[in-house]
Amino acid sequence: MDNQKEFNFKHNIEKGLADSALRSNLRAATDTLRAKRKALFADPEETHALRETGRNLKARVLSKLPKLLMKLEKRCIRNGIRVHWAETTDEANRLVLEIMEKHGAVKMVKGKSMVSEEMHLNSFLEKQGKTPLETDLGEFIIQLNNEPPSHIIVPAVHKNRRQIARIFADKIPGATYTEDVEVLLKTARKILREHYRTAHIGLSGVNFAVAETGTLCLVENEGNGRMCTTVPPVHVALMGLEKVVAKLEDIPPLYRLLCGSATGQRITTYFNMITGPRKKGEKDGPTEVHLIILDNGRSKILADGQLQETLRCIRCGTCLNHCPVYTRIGGHAYQSTYPGPIGTILMPQLEGLDKKGALVTASSLCNACEEVCPVMIPIPGLIRRMRDELGDMKKKGVLKGRGSPKRILEALVWKTWKYTCTIPWLNRIQLKLLGVFNRFLPEIGPLKAWTSVRTKPFFSKKSLKDLAKEEGVRHE
């Protein structure tokens, strides 16, 4: 898939900006999602209080995460859930494969799971001769077209109705071209219903895992999550270790924040609470439930007092909808499991600045992401932290040894800038030179590329101090 090819962010950006249909599709979808969120969170004071509650709940979880995870494991085992720990995505993939092999399963039906995307589980299973089938409608569409998701919540946000109709007509045997939404939905439903019935393994993500009761909570709107977790005889749940919460009473505020931020809903159509496999005398549900808890660098992020704020994320995707960069280049440009502002800070931590450091440049630092984040993650501040580390491999913390070598020319430019802004006589000379050579600036080195997509800055031949002095205005 695209997110496993060689990463060339500049090329991806240019490709995204050149796609007018992509920008139109994103604009239509994100405008709608922003409007729904704004309507739901109409009271600023109430919204701020709710966001503070969410932030504090997640902060408390991170402060005692190891204990909560051990408690979760204990409660899950007591409930009959089999718990597995995976330090890396390779280990997590092997665990899923082992469970499938144990049951002789060839086909897996999958509910929406960003952790499975992080693991590249589909491509791994396909190489092993297995058939993973996405059942979330958006995921189903892009799997038909052999694409990765472009959004955390709306995987096919980059497609319009005509494009989806063409995918169905081209990829589904016997399907004819139609833009009738009801017909398209019936076609997908007919295909997926048969797969639910015949699959031996169902896989899901986990939105919240309650340590107090050993309960796995799954938030969804389509019912496919419930089908994947109850119809097949074996259910495998994947979660990042930060998804744990302490108590059941912590769920309502986080659930409200997630629904409102993600889709502008007060509550989703389905909220599944899974406490174990089918019990004796029960007529439905899986006979086995497995929980795989993935680290994949999260424990290292937790160890950094500042960067651990990234782990508060509840995967609502609202930062993507409000980001002026994401809404113009699309999710595929990031070529990452997590695109947009949250991906900008998370992916370099998971994969290293050497591989994904370019993502930290994908921000205007406008603060829109922080203003709407339901758990108040200071995304712009974390981006600035990573930008600092990007050129310095000697920095301590999660990103140590993952930066790029310091460039002498870049260091010299910043040193010169510092002195011209702090030494008065140098500052006066700089302003004079800028005023004289103003018209030549776009032709000088990288500034030519910079001004090709921005309005050229204009520097006056006379500074404000000079003008004030001519007018006889005294200054101290």
N, C-alpha and C positions, 0 to 999 in steps of 0.2 A: 504494500500500500504506500501511498504518497508520504506518510509520516515516517517511513523507514528508508527513504531515499536520501542521498547526500543533501545536506542542509545548505541552501543558498538563499538567505533571507532577502537580500537585495533583489535578486531575480524574482522571488515570490511576491514581493511588494509591487514591483513593476507589472507583473502579470495580473495581480489583483486590481490595481488602479486602472489597467487597460480594459477591464471587463465591465462594461457599462451595465450589462444585465445583472451581474453579481451585485453591484452597488444598488441597483434599483430593488432587487429582491431583499437585500439586507435592510434597506431603508424602510420598506413597507412592513417588514416583520418586526424590526426593533422599535419603530415608531409605535406600533400597536402594543408591544410589550411594555414600553415605557409609559404609555398612556394608562394602561390597566394598573400598573404599579402605582402611579401617581394618584389615581382615583381611589385605590384601596387605602393607601397611606396618606389620606388627605389632611389629617390632623398632625401638624409638625411636632407638638409637644408629646402627644401620645406615641408617635412614631419614634421619637428620640428616646423616650423611656423604654420602649420595647427593644430597640437596638442596644441600649445599654444593658438591658437584662440578658440579651443574647450574648453580648461580648463577655459579660461577667461569668455567665454559665460556662462558656467555652474556655475562658481563662482558668477557671477553677479546675476544669477537667485536665488541662495541660499541666497544672501545678501538681497533680497527683496521678498522672496518666499510668505509670507502671502498676500502681496499686489497683486502679480501676480495671485495667486489663486482666490482671490476675483474678480479680473478683468476677469479672465477666466470664472468664474461662471456667471458673468453679461453678457458677450458676448455670452456664450452658450445659456443662457436662451432667450436672444434676438433672437438667431437663431432658437429657437424652441427645443433645447435640454434640457431634464429634468436632473437636476444635483442633485446628492445624495452624502452625506458625510458619511464616515464610519471610526470610530476611530479604530475598531478592525476587524479582519477577520470574527468573528462571526456576527458582524453587516453587513458586506458586503455580507456574504452568505444569511442572512435573507432578505436583499434588493433584491437580485437576485431571491430568492424564491417568494417573494411578487409580483414581476413583472410577473413571470411565472404564479402564481396563479390567478392574476388579468385577465390574458388573456386565462386562461384555458389551458395553454401549458404543455405538457408532455415531449416533445422532444426539445432539444437545440443542434444546431450545433455550434461548437466552433472553432474559429481561434486560432492561437498560442497566449498564454497569460501567462507570468510568474507570474503575480499577481494572476491569478486563481489557479495556482499551489501552491502559497503561502497560499491561502485560503483553499486549499484542497477541492475546489469547487465540483469536480466530485464525491468524496465519500459522501460529504454532500447531494448533489442532489439525488444520488442513494438511500440514506437512506430515502429520502422523496418521493420515488416512481417516480422520474423523470429520464430521459435518456439523459445524456450529451454525445455528440459524437464529438470526436476530428477529425478535417478535415485536419490539417497539416499532410503531409505524415509520417513524423517521429513520431509525436504524435499518429497518427492513428495506426502505427505499434506497438508501445509500449502499447497502450491501449488494443489492441487485446491480448497482452501477459500479461496484468495486471501488468505493470511496471510503475514506475515514470520516467521522463526524466533523462538522465545522462549528459546532456549538455544544456547550455542556448540557443544556436542557433541550434545545431544538436541533437535533443532529442534521436535519435537511433544510435548515433555515436559508441556505443559499439557493434553493430550488423554488421555482414558481410552479403553478398548476400545470402549465403547458409542458414544462420540462419533466415533471413527474409523470404526466400522461404518456410522454414519449418513452420514458424508461420502462413503464409497465408494458407498453406495446412491443418494445424491442426485446425485453428480457424474460417476459413470462409467456411460455408456450400457449398458443391459442388465444391470447388476449388481443383485443382490437383497440385502436386508438380512441380514447374518449377523455374529455375533460370534465365529465360529470363526477363530482366528488363522491356521491353515493355509490356509483358503480365501482370506482376505484377502491373504496373502502370494502365493499362486498367481495371484490376480487382478492384483496389482501386477507380478509377474514377467512374466506374459504380455504385458502392455501395454508394459513397458520393453524386453523382448527385441526386439520389432519395431522400436522406435525406435533401439536400438543398431545394428541391421542397416541402417537406411535413412538415418541421419544422416550428414552430410558433415563435421561438426565435433564434436569431443569436447573438453570443457573440464574442468580439474581445478584444485584448489588445490595448494599445496606446503607440506608440513610442515617439511622441512629441505632446503636446497640446499647441496651440498658443494662448496666452492670448490676444493679440492684436485683433484677428479676431474670436476667439472662434472656431478654427478649430482643429479637431482631425486627426493626421497623422498616417498612418499605413504602415509600410514597409514590403514587402513580395515578394516572387518569384513564388509562385504556383498558385495564383489566388483564393485560398480558402478563403483568408481574404475578398476579394471583394464579393465573393458569400455569405459569412456569414453576411456581413453588408448590402447587397442590396436585396437579395431574400426573406428572412423571413420578415414578416410584422413588427417585433419589433427587434431593434438592441440595445444590452447592451454593453457598452464599460467600461473596467476596467483599472484604472491607479493608480500607486503610485503617491503621491502628488509631487514628485520631477521631474516628467516628463514634467512639464510645461516649456515653453520658452517664452521670452518676445514678439518677433516679428517674422513675416514670414521670414525676411531677415536673421534670426539666423539659419534657417533650413538648407540651402545648405552646410555650413561647417560641421555641425554635421551629416548630412545625408551622406556626403562623408566619414567622419571618421567611421561611423557605417558600411556602406557597405564594405569599404576596410578592416576594422579590422575584421569583422564577416566572410565574405566569399571571400574576395579578389576581389570584383566587384567594378567597378566605379559607377554603379547604379544598383539597383535591377529591376526585371521585372515589378513590380507594386509599385507605390507610391500613396496611397489613401489619399485624403483630404476630410474629412467629416465635413460639416458645418451645418447639420441639417437633419430633416426628409424630406420625399417627399413633394414637394410643389404642390399647385393646378395646374393642367394641366400637371404635369410630369407623365411619364408612368412607372417609376420604382423607386426602393428605399423603405425603410421602412416607415411606417406611424408614428412610434414613435422611438426616439433615447434617450436612457438613458445613462448618464455618472456617474459612481460610482468612487469617489476619495477616495482612501484608505490611512490611516495614518499608523496604525500598528507599532507604535514606531518611525516612521520617524521624527516626530516633536521633540522627545527627542534627537535623533541623531543630528538634526539641531541645537539644543541648545548648543552642545559641539563644541567649536571652532576648535578642531583638528579632531574629528570623523566625523564632517559634510562633510568632503571631500569624504567620502564614497558615499554620495548622488549625486556626480557628475557622477556616473556610467551610461552609456547609454546601458548597457546589450549587448555588442558586443560579449563577450565570448572569445576574443583573449587571455586574461590572462590564460584561461584554456589550450589553445592550446600550450602555451609556458612554462607551469609549469611542472617541472620534477616530481613533486609529483602526480599531477592529471593524467598525461599521463601514470603513472604506476599503479595507484590503481583504476582509473575510477571514474565517478561521483556518482555512487551508494554508494561508500564507505563513502562519506560525509553524506549520509542519510539526505540530506537537499534540500530545494527548489533550493538554489543557491550553486553549488559546486565550487571547484577550489579556486583560490586566492580571488576572490571577495566574495565568500561564506564564506571563512575563516574569513573575517573581518565583513561581513554583518550579518550572522546568529547569532553570539554571541550577537550582538547589538539588534537584533529583538527578540531573545528568551532567552537571558541571558547567562552569562558565566557558570552558574551552570548547564545548559542543554547542551550547545554547546561549552563550553570552550575548549574541547579537539581539536577542529578544528584549534585553533591558533598554535598547535604544527605541523600542516601539512604544513610546509614551511621550505625550506633550506635557506631562505633569500638571494637567489641568485640574486634578483632584476630583473629577466627577466620580471615579470609581470608589474613592474613600467616602464621599458624601452619600452614596447609596448603599454601600456594603452593609448588609443586615447585622453583621457582628463587628463592624467598625475596624476592619483590618486597615492599617495605615499603608496602603499599597504604594503611594508615591514616595513615602519615606524609605520603604524597603527597596524600591527601584533605585533611589539615590545611593543607598548603601551598596547595592550591587554594582552600580556604575563606578563607585569609588574602588571597589575590589577588582573590577574588570581589568584595570591596567596595572595591578600590583599583586604579584603572586606571593608576597611576604605577609599579606594580611592573615590574621588569625580567624578561626571560626569555621563554619560549615564549608565555606568556599575556599579554604586554604589549599594552595597547590592546584587550584582549578582555573586560575586566571590566565591572562595572556601577558607576554613580556612587555615591560614598560618601554615606550618609544621615546627616544631622546628628543626628537623634534617636537613631539606633543608636549613633553615636559618643559621644554624651552619656551614654547608658546605660552603655556600657563604661567610660568615664572615671569615672563615679560609682562603679561596682563596684570599680574599681581602688583608688580612694581609701578606700572603706569597708573594704577588706581590708588596707590598708597603714597606715592612721592609727588607732591604738588607740581614741581617744575617739569617732571617727566610727563605728568598728565596734561600740562599746558602744551608741551611739544606734540604730544599725541593728537590732541584736538586740532592743532594747527595743521598737522600733516593730513589728517582725515578730511579736513575742510578743503585742502588744496587738491588732494588726489582722489576725492570722492568718486568722480566719474570713471576712474580706472579700476575701482574695487572689484566689480564682477569678473574682470579678466585676470585676477590674481589667484592662482592655484585653486584650492577647493572652494573658494568663495564663488567661483563661476558656477559650479554645480549647485551650490546653496541657493543662489539668487535665481536659478533657472525655474524654481517652483515657489519662490517667495518674492514679495515686494522688496525691491532694493532699498536698503536703509539710506537716509539722506543726512549728511553731516553738514551743518552750517559752517561757513568760513569764520564766523565770529561766535564765541561761546556766550552763554548767558551772562557770565561775569563781565565779559567785554562789553556787551550791550548795556548792562546796568551801569558800568563805569562811564560809558559815553553819555548816558542820560543823567549822570551826576548822582546816581544812587549809591550811597555808601554801604559797605558791608563789613562786618567784623570778621 
